[in-house]
């Protein structure tokens, strides 16, 4: 028999103290697995924060405003500090989640109302701690949430705003203080300016307020205050346009771009996304929430017979059980989970953090559904005026045992599934890559890159040993912009030609002007590229590869542009030694990006995932690094083949295809290499047939 404890004491612990305890426990896991440096996920925001992406931001005004003080930190401190900021946001999200679950009403069905002892509908048994803990662990250890908690994520800050709004609404249900709704409105509107998902859920937020307020929602004085609070939060839309107005004189264009982008995402989901994908997105979050929000009254339907009541009760039990198993199963990212749904439409594959509010809703549903079974199978029946039946005692013990089992199996399963993924994402792979792209740089050089994040990666790595001051870092995509050129001139006044500043902007923007600037720099320092590239620079320079660094050297004469000088045997030996030396560390990426061919080749963890019907997912960071290494290996294979080193070239083409199976260029080069090694006569193919083999890359 369950002993009834003091409801006030239980509420004080479960809703006030327990959220901090369970969130702190998960936060310890985050600190142990925290990304201490950079990843593909945080490269762009850190690059913008450190000034490497020099154009003003257009999206995420709240995130930009909150993180702006971090730009005063030394460049080498920013990645770790920002990752800690994301972990702190995740900690407070979990606190709010546990608090919200504890405040959820457990009086939605007649069976629950018969078993509760209090007007608030809160769960007040000695087992009331189980739902908040289960919901927090299921959410906090889910892979997408875990990734965003241990690496800088604007979505985690947006989720914090969303979670606080939900908590405020639940607090209002208990206290009836209007200030909770007004606070929720301000904070939710702030989230709308940052997240298109929160914007899409805005009608649901307003319906929730209407649901809580009833007819008093339509009182003019309340509606006016609610409108003003929403407007106050939406003023955050003006922050980034104001920054643009100060820097480049534009105001309306950035504002329209941000709002138009958010609306376009919402429209894409509802209008252009396939219906089965919409169904999957809603089935594990919004549909359960809608079901548990309804206050059911089976007796009102007219069937008051004992058999009708029993069938209705059984139906409700089965529906709640199915929804609980569905939401918990979705936390493991099976084929019907939110994460798998992202793979079904490409627009969101790089913005998984945008769907974090749906994970929060899913966790709320898990907490409520777990509490449902604690309530409906309670052994106390004082309000019914009859003793507890043996069947009720058995059901109580079975439901309690099952929930306790879930409390152990769910976090254990999530840890077993997700720890290897987190270790790969937050491990040393990115540092190893940064080390490789700077390994063969001379003591002083001009470093070119086609993208700002890669440039920042090299500069941040060199800043660890204070070598970054020896180099000039230039992003080729922005080099022709007058504003970017003026910015770099202030940093390197002794190297960049000042006479270009006195010319018209169009002179700086021409290809010839940018090329002449690089030619001038080549007379002062060596020029190195951080990736294989092409364009007008290579009309005046040819490339000498040094591992993953590419030295640009002037052609001896204008007549030799079409045929660069052959590479020396010393260069061949240097590059072959480079790839052999780092082969082992590079191959550590392959298990994270290679789908096992059959069950016999799987590891025990992969067999478990296969048995659980959890699809293999290529690690995004490992795949990004693999594609980079694949491009470099293919480039060196081409150079080796031109030197007549056919065996070495063929090996590198095959390795390139392993690191990135979609590298169709490497596959074509490998096939061509095999014909050369066999001495076969190579016949020119029909251009159309050749292009067809490139599929989506045929352009």
C-alpha positions in Angstrom: 0.0 0.0 0.0 1.4 3.4 -1.0 1.8 5.8 1.9 0.5 9.3 1.1 3.0 11.9 2.0 2.5 15.6 2.5 1.6 17.1 -0.9 3.2 20.5 -0.1 6.6 18.8 0.7 6.4 16.7 -2.5 5.6 19.7 -4.6 8.4 21.6 -3.1 11.0 18.9 -3.9 9.7 17.7 -7.3 9.0 21.1 -8.8 11.6 23.2 -7.1 14.7 21.2 -6.1 14.6 18.1 -8.3 14.8 20.0 -11.7 18.2 21.5 -10.6 19.5 18.1 -9.4 18.6 16.1 -12.6 19.7 18.9 -14.9 23.0 19.2 -13.0 23.6 15.4 -13.5 23.1 15.7 -17.2 25.2 18.8 -17.3 28.1 16.9 -15.9 27.9 14.6 -18.9 27.9 17.6 -21.2 31.1 18.9 -19.5 32.8 15.5 -19.8 31.9 15.4 -23.6 32.2 19.1 -24.3 33.8 20.2 -27.6 36.8 22.1 -26.5 37.5 23.6 -29.9 35.8 23.9 -33.3 33.5 21.7 -35.3 31.7 22.1 -38.6 28.6 23.1 -36.6 30.2 26.1 -34.8 32.7 27.2 -37.5 30.5 29.8 -39.1 29.1 31.5 -35.9 32.6 31.5 -34.3 34.1 32.9 -37.6 31.5 35.7 -37.5 32.0 36.4 -33.8 35.8 36.7 -34.3 35.5 38.9 -37.3 36.6 36.4 -39.9 33.2 36.7 -41.6 33.3 40.4 -41.9 29.8 41.1 -43.3 27.1 41.9 -40.7 24.8 39.2 -39.7 21.2 39.2 -41.1 19.6 36.3 -39.2 19.3 35.4 -35.5 19.2 38.9 -33.9 18.7 37.6 -30.3 21.6 35.2 -30.6 23.8 37.9 -32.1 23.0 40.3 -29.4 23.5 37.9 -26.5 26.8 36.6 -27.8 28.2 39.9 -28.9 30.3 40.5 -25.7 32.3 37.4 -26.5 34.1 39.1 -29.4 36.2 40.9 -26.8 37.9 37.6 -25.8 41.1 36.4 -27.4 40.5 34.5 -30.6 41.9 31.2 -29.1 39.4 31.5 -26.2 36.2 32.0 -28.2 35.4 28.4 -29.3 35.6 26.9 -25.8 33.8 29.8 -24.2 31.0 29.7 -26.7 30.6 25.9 -26.4 30.3 26.4 -22.6 27.7 29.0 -23.3 25.6 26.5 -25.2 26.1 23.9 -22.4 24.8 26.5 -19.9 21.7 27.2 -22.1 21.1 23.4 -22.3 21.3 23.1 -18.5 18.7 25.8 -17.9 16.5 24.2 -20.6 16.5 20.9 -18.7 15.7 22.7 -15.5 12.7 24.3 -17.1 11.7 21.0 -18.7 11.7 19.2 -15.4 9.9 22.0 -13.7 7.3 22.1 -16.5 6.7 18.3 -16.3 6.1 18.6 -12.6 3.5 21.4 -13.3 1.6 19.4 -15.9 -2.0 18.7 -14.9 -2.8 15.0 -14.5 -6.6 15.4 -14.6 -7.2 15.0 -18.3 -9.3 11.8 -18.0 -12.1 10.7 -15.6 -9.9 7.9 -14.3 -7.2 10.4 -13.3 -9.7 12.8 -11.7 -11.0 10.0 -9.6 -7.5 9.2 -8.3 -6.2 12.7 -7.6 -6.4 14.5 -4.3 -6.3 18.2 -4.9 -7.7 21.0 -7.1 -4.6 21.7 -9.1 -4.4 18.3 -10.8 -0.7 17.9 -10.0 0.9 14.5 -9.3 1.6 14.4 -5.6 2.6 10.8 -4.8 5.9 9.6 -3.5 6.8 8.5 -7.1 6.1 11.9 -8.6 9.8 12.4 -9.3 9.8 9.7 -12.0 8.1 11.7 -14.8 10.5 14.8 -14.6 13.6 12.6 -14.4 12.5 10.3 -17.3 11.6 13.3 -19.5 14.8 15.2 -18.7 17.0 12.1 -19.4 15.2 11.3 -22.6 15.6 14.8 -23.9 19.0 15.6 -22.5 20.7 12.5 -23.8 19.0 12.5 -27.2 21.6 12.9 -29.9 20.5 16.2 -31.5 20.0 17.9 -28.1 23.3 16.5 -26.9 25.2 17.8 -30.0 23.8 21.3 -29.6 24.5 21.3 -25.9 28.2 20.5 -26.3 28.9 22.7 -29.3 27.9 26.3 -29.9 24.3 26.5 -31.2 22.0 29.4 -31.7 19.1 26.9 -31.6 19.9 26.1 -27.9 19.4 29.8 -26.9 16.2 29.8 -28.9 15.0 26.7 -27.1 15.7 28.3 -23.8 13.3 31.1 -24.7 10.7 28.6 -25.8 11.1 26.5 -22.7 10.8 29.6 -20.4 7.6 30.5 -22.3 6.1 27.1 -21.7 7.0 27.2 -18.0 5.3 30.6 -17.7 2.1 29.3 -19.1 2.1 26.3 -16.7 2.9 28.6 -13.7 -0.1 30.7 -14.7 -2.4 27.7 -14.6 -1.5 27.2 -11.0 -1.2 30.8 -9.7 -3.6 32.6 -12.1 -1.2 35.6 -12.0 -1.5 37.5 -15.3 2.2 38.5 -15.2 3.2 34.9 -16.1 1.4 35.2 -19.4 2.8 38.6 -20.2 6.4 37.4 -19.5 5.7 34.4 -21.7 4.5 36.7 -24.5 7.7 38.9 -24.4 10.1 35.9 -24.3 8.2 33.9 -27.0 8.2 36.9 -29.3 12.0 37.1 -28.9 12.2 33.5 -29.9 10.1 34.2 -33.0 12.7 36.7 -34.3 15.4 34.0 -34.1 13.6 30.7 -35.0 11.2 29.9 -37.9 10.0 26.9 -35.9 8.9 29.1 -33.0 7.3 31.3 -35.5 5.4 28.4 -36.9 4.2 27.4 -33.4 3.0 30.9 -32.6 -0.7 30.1 -33.4 -0.4 27.2 -31.0 1.0 29.5 -28.3 -1.9 31.9 -28.7 -4.4 29.0 -28.6 -2.7 27.8 -25.3 -3.3 31.2 -23.8 -6.9 31.2 -24.9 -7.3 27.7 -23.5 -6.0 28.8 -20.1 -7.8 32.1 -19.9 -11.2 31.0 -21.4 -13.5 33.8 -22.2 -11.5 36.3 -20.2 -8.9 36.1 -23.0 -11.2 38.5 -25.0 -11.1 41.2 -22.4 -9.9 44.4 -24.0 -7.4 45.4 -21.3 -5.8 41.9 -21.4 -5.6 41.8 -25.2 -4.0 45.2 -25.3 -1.3 44.2 -22.8 -0.7 40.9 -24.6 -0.3 42.7 -27.9 2.1 45.2 -26.4 4.2 42.4 -24.9 4.4 40.5 -28.2 5.3 43.7 -30.0 8.0 44.4 -27.4 9.6 41.0 -28.1 9.3 41.4 -31.9 11.3 44.7 -31.7 14.4 42.4 -31.7 13.8 42.2 -35.5 15.2 45.8 -35.6 18.5 45.1 -34.0 20.4 43.7 -36.9 19.0 46.2 -39.5 20.2 48.9 -37.1 23.7 47.5 -37.2 23.5 47.4 -41.0 22.3 50.9 -41.1 25.3 52.1 -39.1 27.8 50.1 -41.2 26.5 50.2 -44.8 23.4 52.4 -44.8 20.9 49.6 -45.4 17.9 49.1 -43.0 14.8 47.7 -44.7 16.7 45.2 -46.9 18.2 43.2 -44.0 14.9 43.4 -42.1 12.9 42.0 -45.1 15.5 39.4 -45.7 15.3 38.0 -42.2 11.5 38.0 -42.0 11.1 36.6 -45.6 13.6 33.8 -44.8 11.6 32.7 -41.8 8.3 32.8 -43.6 9.8 30.9 -46.5 10.8 28.0 -44.2 7.4 27.9 -42.7 5.7 27.9 -46.1 8.1 25.2 -47.3 7.2 22.9 -44.5 3.4 23.3 -44.9 3.2 23.6 -48.7 6.1 21.8 -50.3 7.2 19.1 -47.9 5.8 15.7 -48.5 2.8 14.8 -46.4 4.4 11.7 -44.9 7.3 13.9 -43.7 4.9 16.4 -42.1 3.2 13.4 -40.5 6.4 12.2 -39.0 7.3 15.6 -37.7 4.0 16.0 -35.9 3.4 12.4 -34.8 6.1 12.4 -32.1 5.5 15.9 -30.8 2.4 17.9 -31.7 -0.1 15.1 -32.0 0.6 13.6 -28.5 0.6 17.2 -27.1 -2.8 17.8 -28.6 -4.2 14.5 -27.3 -3.0 15.1 -23.7 -4.2 18.7 -23.7 -7.9 17.7 -24.1 -9.8 17.2 -20.9 -11.7 14.0 -21.7 -15.1 13.1 -20.2 -16.2 9.7 -21.5 -19.4 9.7 -19.4 -20.6 12.8 -21.3 -20.7 10.7 -24.5 -23.8 9.0 -23.3 -22.5 5.4 -22.7 -22.7 4.9 -18.9 -22.8 1.1 -18.9 -20.1 -0.7 -17.0 -18.9 -2.5 -20.1 -18.8 0.8 -22.0 -16.8 2.4 -19.2 -14.4 -0.5 -19.1 -13.8 -0.5 -22.9 -13.3 3.3 -22.9 -10.9 3.1 -20.0 -8.9 0.3 -21.7 -8.8 2.3 -25.0 -7.4 5.3 -23.2 -4.8 3.1 -21.5 -3.7 1.6 -24.8 -3.5 5.0 -26.5 -1.4 6.5 -23.7 0.8 3.5 -23.7 1.3 3.7 -27.5 2.1 7.4 -27.4 4.6 6.9 -24.5 6.4 4.1 -26.4 6.3 6.2 -29.6 7.9 9.3 -28.0 10.5 7.3 -26.2 11.3 5.3 -29.3 11.6 8.6 -31.3 14.3 9.7 -28.8 16.5 6.9 -30.2 16.2 8.3 -33.8 14.6 5.4 -35.6 13.1 5.7 -39.0 10.1 7.6 -37.8 12.0 10.0 -35.5 12.5 13.8 -35.9 16.1 13.4 -36.8 15.4 10.9 -39.5 12.7 13.2 -40.8 15.3 15.9 -41.4 17.1 13.6 -43.9 13.9 13.6 -46.0 14.1 17.2 -47.0 17.5 18.8 -47.7 16.6 22.3 -46.6 16.9 21.4 -42.9 19.8 18.9 -42.9 22.2 21.6 -41.8 19.8 23.2 -39.3 18.9 20.5 -36.9 19.0 22.9 -34.0 16.0 24.6 -35.5 13.7 21.7 -34.5 14.8 21.6 -30.9 11.4 23.0 -29.7 9.8 19.8 -31.1 12.2 17.7 -29.0 11.2 19.7 -26.0 7.5 19.1 -26.7 8.2 15.4 -27.1 9.9 15.3 -23.7 7.0 17.1 -22.1 4.7 14.4 -23.6 7.0 11.6 -22.2 6.7 13.2 -18.7 3.0 13.5 -18.8 2.4 10.0 -20.2 4.7 8.5 -17.5 2.7 10.4 -14.9 -0.6 9.2 -16.3 0.3 5.6 -15.5 1.3 6.6 -12.0 -2.1 8.2 -11.4 -4.5 5.8 -13.1 -3.1 2.7 -11.4 -2.8 4.3 -7.9 -3.8 1.9 -5.2 -5.5 4.7 -3.2 -9.2 4.8 -3.7 -10.6 6.8 -0.8 -12.8 9.0 -3.0 -14.4 5.8 -4.4 -15.3 4.6 -0.9 -14.2 1.0 -1.5 -11.0 -1.0 -0.8 -8.3 -1.5 -3.4 -8.9 -4.6 -5.5 -6.2 -7.2 -6.1 -6.2 -6.4 -9.8 -5.5 -2.7 -9.0 -2.6 -3.7 -6.7 -1.1 -5.8 -9.4 -1.5 -3.1 -12.1 0.1 -0.5 -9.8 3.1 -2.7 -9.2 3.5 -3.6 -12.9 3.2 0.0 -14.0 5.6 1.2 -11.4 8.1 -1.6 -12.3 7.9 -0.7 -16.0 8.5 3.0 -15.4 11.4 2.2 -13.2 12.8 -0.1 -15.9 12.4 2.8 -18.4 14.2 5.1 -16.0 17.2 2.8 -16.3 16.9 1.4 -19.9 16.3 4.7 -21.7 19.3 6.6 -20.4 21.5 3.5 -20.7 20.4 2.9 -24.3 20.8 6.6 -25.3 24.3 6.6 -23.8 25.3 3.4 -25.6 23.9 4.7 -28.8 25.1 8.3 -28.7 28.5 8.4 -26.9 30.5 7.2 -29.9 28.7 9.8 -32.1 29.5 12.6 -29.6 33.1 11.5 -29.3 33.5 11.7 -33.0 31.9 15.1 -33.3 33.6 16.6 -30.3 36.9 14.6 -30.6 40.3 15.5 -31.9 39.4 15.1 -35.6 39.0 18.8 -36.3 42.3 19.6 -34.5 44.1 17.0 -36.5 42.7 18.6 -39.7 43.8 22.1 -38.6 47.2 20.7 -37.9 47.4 19.0 -41.3 46.4 22.2 -43.3 49.1 24.2 -41.5 51.8 21.5 -41.3 53.8 22.6 -44.4 53.4 26.3 -44.2 56.6 28.3 -44.2 57.5 30.7 -41.3 55.8 33.6 -43.1 53.3 33.5 -46.0 50.1 34.9 -47.5 47.4 32.3 -46.9 44.4 32.1 -49.3 41.2 30.2 -48.8 37.9 30.0 -50.7 35.8 30.0 -47.5 36.1 32.1 -44.3 35.6 29.2 -41.8 38.5 27.2 -43.1 40.7 30.3 -43.0 39.6 30.9 -39.4 40.4 27.3 -38.6 44.0 27.7 -39.7 44.4 31.1 -38.0 42.9 29.8 -34.7 45.2 26.8 -34.8 48.3 28.9 -35.4 47.2 31.4 -32.7 47.7 28.6 -30.1 51.4 29.0 -30.6 51.2 32.7 -31.4 52.3 32.1 -35.0 49.2 33.7 -36.5 50.9 37.2 -36.6 53.4 35.8 -39.2 50.7 35.3 -41.8 48.3 37.3 -43.9 44.9 35.5 -44.1 42.8 36.4 -47.1 39.4 35.0 -48.1 39.3 34.9 -51.9 35.5 35.1 -52.1 35.5 38.5 -50.5 38.8 39.8 -51.8 37.3 41.9 -54.5 35.0 43.7 -52.2 36.2 47.2 -51.4 35.0 47.0 -47.8 36.9 43.8 -47.2 40.0 45.1 -48.9 39.9 48.3 -46.7 39.5 46.1 -43.6 42.5 43.9 -44.5 44.6 47.1 -45.4 44.1 48.3 -41.8 45.4 45.0 -40.5 48.3 44.7 -43.0 49.2 48.3 -44.0 52.8 47.4 -45.0 51.8 44.6 -47.4 48.7 45.5 -49.2 49.0 48.3 -51.8 47.4 51.5 -50.6 47.1 53.0 -54.1 44.1 50.8 -54.8 42.1 52.7 -52.1 42.4 55.9 -54.1 40.8 54.3 -57.2 37.2 53.8 -57.8 35.4 50.8 -56.2 35.0 49.2 -59.6 38.8 49.0 -60.0 39.0 46.9 -56.8 36.1 44.7 -57.8 37.7 43.6 -61.1 39.4 40.2 -61.5 42.5 41.9 -62.8 42.7 44.2 -59.8 42.5 41.3 -57.4 45.1 39.3 -59.4 47.5 42.2 -59.5 47.2 42.5 -55.7 48.2 38.8 -55.3 51.0 39.3 -57.8 52.3 42.1 -55.7 52.1 40.0 -52.5 53.9 37.2 -54.2 57.0 39.5 -54.5 57.0 39.9 -50.7 56.0 36.6 -49.3 55.2 33.0 -50.4 51.5 32.4 -51.4 49.8 29.3 -50.2 46.2 28.0 -50.7 44.4 25.9 -48.1 42.6 23.8 -50.6 42.7 22.9 -54.3 41.1 25.6 -56.3 40.8 27.1 -59.8 40.2 30.5 -61.4 42.0 33.5 -62.7 44.8 33.3 -60.1 46.0 30.1 -61.8 46.5 32.0 -65.1 49.6 33.5 -63.5 50.5 30.8 -60.9 50.9 27.1 -60.9 50.5 24.8 -57.9 53.1 22.8 -56.0 51.3 20.6 -53.4 52.8 20.1 -50.0 50.5 17.7 -48.2 47.3 19.7 -47.8 48.9 23.0 -48.5 49.2 24.3 -52.0 52.0 26.7 -52.9 51.4 29.1 -55.7 54.4 29.9 -57.9 54.7 32.2 -60.8 55.0 30.7 -64.3 58.5 31.1 -65.7 57.2 32.8 -68.9 53.8 33.7 -70.3 54.2 31.0 -73.0 54.3 28.3 -70.3 50.9 29.0 -68.8 49.2 26.0 -70.4 51.9 23.6 -69.2 53.3 24.1 -65.7 56.8 22.8 -65.0 56.8 19.1 -63.9 57.0 18.4 -60.2 60.3 17.1 -58.9 61.0 13.7 -57.4 61.5 15.5 -54.0 58.0 16.9 -54.1 56.6 13.4 -54.9 58.5 11.8 -52.0 57.4 14.6 -49.7 53.7 14.2 -50.5 53.8 10.4 -50.5 55.4 10.4 -47.0 52.8 12.9 -45.8 49.9 10.7 -46.7 51.5 7.5 -45.4 52.4 9.2 -42.1 48.8 10.3 -41.5 47.0 7.3 -43.0 46.1 5.7 -39.7 44.6 8.8 -38.1 42.6 9.6 -41.3 41.2 6.1 -41.4 39.7 6.5 -38.0 37.0 8.5 -39.8 35.9 5.6 -41.9 33.7 3.7 -39.4 31.7 6.9 -38.9 31.0 7.4 -42.6 30.9 3.8 -44.0 27.8 1.7 -43.9 28.6 -1.9 -42.9 28.2 -4.2 -45.8 26.5 -7.0 -43.8 25.8 -8.1 -40.2 29.0 -10.1 -39.9 31.1 -7.0 -40.4 29.2 -5.0 -37.8 30.5 -4.2 -34.3 28.3 -5.2 -31.3 26.9 -1.6 -31.2 26.1 -1.6 -34.9 24.3 -5.0 -34.5 22.3 -3.5 -31.6 21.3 -0.5 -33.7 20.4 -2.9 -36.5 18.2 -5.0 -34.2 16.5 -1.8 -32.9 15.8 -0.8 -36.5 17.8 2.4 -36.0 19.2 3.4 -39.4 22.9 4.0 -39.8 23.7 7.8 -39.9 26.9 9.2 -41.3 28.5 11.5 -38.8 28.3 15.0 -40.3 31.7 16.2 -39.1 33.4 12.9 -40.2 31.7 13.2 -43.5 32.8 16.8 -43.9 36.4 16.0 -43.1 36.2 12.9 -45.3 35.1 15.0 -48.3 38.0 17.4 -47.7 40.5 14.7 -47.5 38.9 13.0 -50.5 39.4 16.2 -52.6 43.0 16.5 -51.5 43.8 12.8 -52.2 42.2 13.1 -55.7 44.2 16.3 -56.4 47.4 14.6 -55.4 46.5 11.5 -57.4 46.1 13.6 -60.5 49.5 15.2 -59.9 51.1 11.8 -59.3 49.5 10.4 -62.5 50.9 13.3 -64.5 54.3 12.4 -63.2 53.9 8.9 -64.5 53.4 7.4 -61.0 50.4 5.3 -62.0 50.4 2.8 -59.0 50.6 5.6 -56.4 47.9 7.6 -58.3 45.5 4.7 -58.4 45.9 4.1 -54.7 45.0 7.7 -53.9 42.0 7.7 -56.2 40.7 4.6 -54.4 41.3 6.2 -51.0 39.5 9.3 -52.1 36.4 7.3 -53.0 36.6 5.6 -49.6 36.6 8.9 -47.7 33.8 10.3 -49.7 31.7 7.8 -51.7 30.0 10.6 -53.6 33.3 11.8 -55.1 32.4 10.8 -58.7 35.5 12.6 -60.0 37.8 10.3 -58.0 35.9 7.3 -59.2 36.2 8.4 -62.8 39.9 9.1 -62.3 40.3 5.6 -60.8 38.6 3.9 -63.8 40.8 5.9 -66.2 43.9 5.1 -64.1 43.2 1.3 -64.3 43.0 1.6 -68.1 46.4 3.3 -68.2 48.0 0.7 -66.0 46.7 -2.1 -68.2 47.9 -0.3 -71.3 44.4 -0.2 -72.8 43.7 2.3 -75.6 41.6 5.1 -74.2 38.8 6.2 -76.5 37.1 9.6 -76.1 33.5 9.0 -74.9 30.3 10.7 -76.0 30.2 13.9 -73.9 26.5 13.3 -73.0 27.1 9.8 -71.7 30.1 11.0 -69.7 28.1 13.8 -68.1 25.2 11.5 -67.2 27.5 9.5 -64.9 28.0 12.6 -62.8 24.3 12.7 -61.9 23.5 15.6 -59.7 27.0 17.0 -60.2 26.7 17.1 -64.0 26.6 20.9 -64.0 
